[in-house]
Structures are given as structure tokens and as C-alpha cells.
Amino acid sequence: MLERAKEVTRNGRYTYIEYARYADDLVILVDGYRRWNWLKDAAWRRLVEELAKLDVQLNHDKTRRLDLSQGGAFSFLGFDFRRAKTRRGVWGARYTPRMKARTAILQRLKDVFRRYRSQPIDRVIALINPILRGWVGYFRVGHSSRCFGYVQDWVEKKIRRHLMRAR
């Protein structure tokens, strides 16, 4: 249904409706021009109709309709999405890792540092490198450099403390 809507509203290489789906999560994005306001309501009605045919209930506590141009923001798959100006001064989407994701990685690393407190630093680094590599690999898209800098500073501080304790 969403693919058909995307093809019907396509104008050359530009699409005015886009969607992203993962498991039971779905985000429908509609172009922000006033000309496409009807498309927002039509897509919503059509989605509700199609889900009713499949006998699937929407979770109304988690379901939201928002306008990013009015300062709205949403989270999807560990990222926070909001509208912001780019370096060129053009409005665009800005997506950063959620604070919850950063807290989770720091907690995992803290557990490793705590569990291997008396071990040589080489072993600790060998344990935390795959964790960090996987986390950075997932969150490398978007605008993650500030979050990466925070995690890097935190890890370096923990390694320095580990070395000082070993001394």
C-alpha cells in the first residue's frame, strides 16, 4: 500500500511520501510543503484501513503524528530525529544517537572495567574493542560525532584510571 502511494506521488526522481519499517515499527514521512497536506491525512486513513483488514491494533500510546517543521522530534531504532539547519543554512533532518543508547553502551563498558579491574590493560582493551566497534558501526550514520567524542573521552578516562590502579 505504501509502495503504491510512493509511486503515485512520484515526480521524476522525487518522492513526496517515504516510509521506513522495521519489525513492528513504522515511520511514514511526507513532504513538508502545504501542497502535500492532503497526503498526510490520506496516508493515515489508508494505514488504519489496511491494519484493520489485517486485524492489527495500533498502540495509541506510542502512535504519534507530528510536524518536524513545528519543532517536533521522534525516536526510531535508537536515533532521535529532528529538523535543524545544516552547515549550508538549509533545513534538513538531523539524527543523533539517543541518550538511552549512549547510557547503555557506557553501562556495558563500566561492567567490563569493573569485572576485569585486576587484569592487564591489554586484556581489557581486547574485551571493549569489539563492543565499541559494533556500537560505532551501528551509529556511524547521521550526526554522531559529538556523542562519539563523549564516549571516547569517557573510555580514555577509564583506561587512565585502570592504569593508575595497576601501578
Secondary structure, 3 states (H helix, E strand, C coil): CHHHHHHHCCECCECCEEEEEECCEEEEEECCCHHHHHHHHHHHHHHHHHHHHCCCCCCCCCCCCCCHHHCCEEEECCEEEEEEECCCCCEEEEEEECHHHHHHHHHHHHHHHHHCCCCCHHHHHHHHHHHHHHHHHHHCCCCCHHHHHHHHHHHHHHHHHHHHHHC
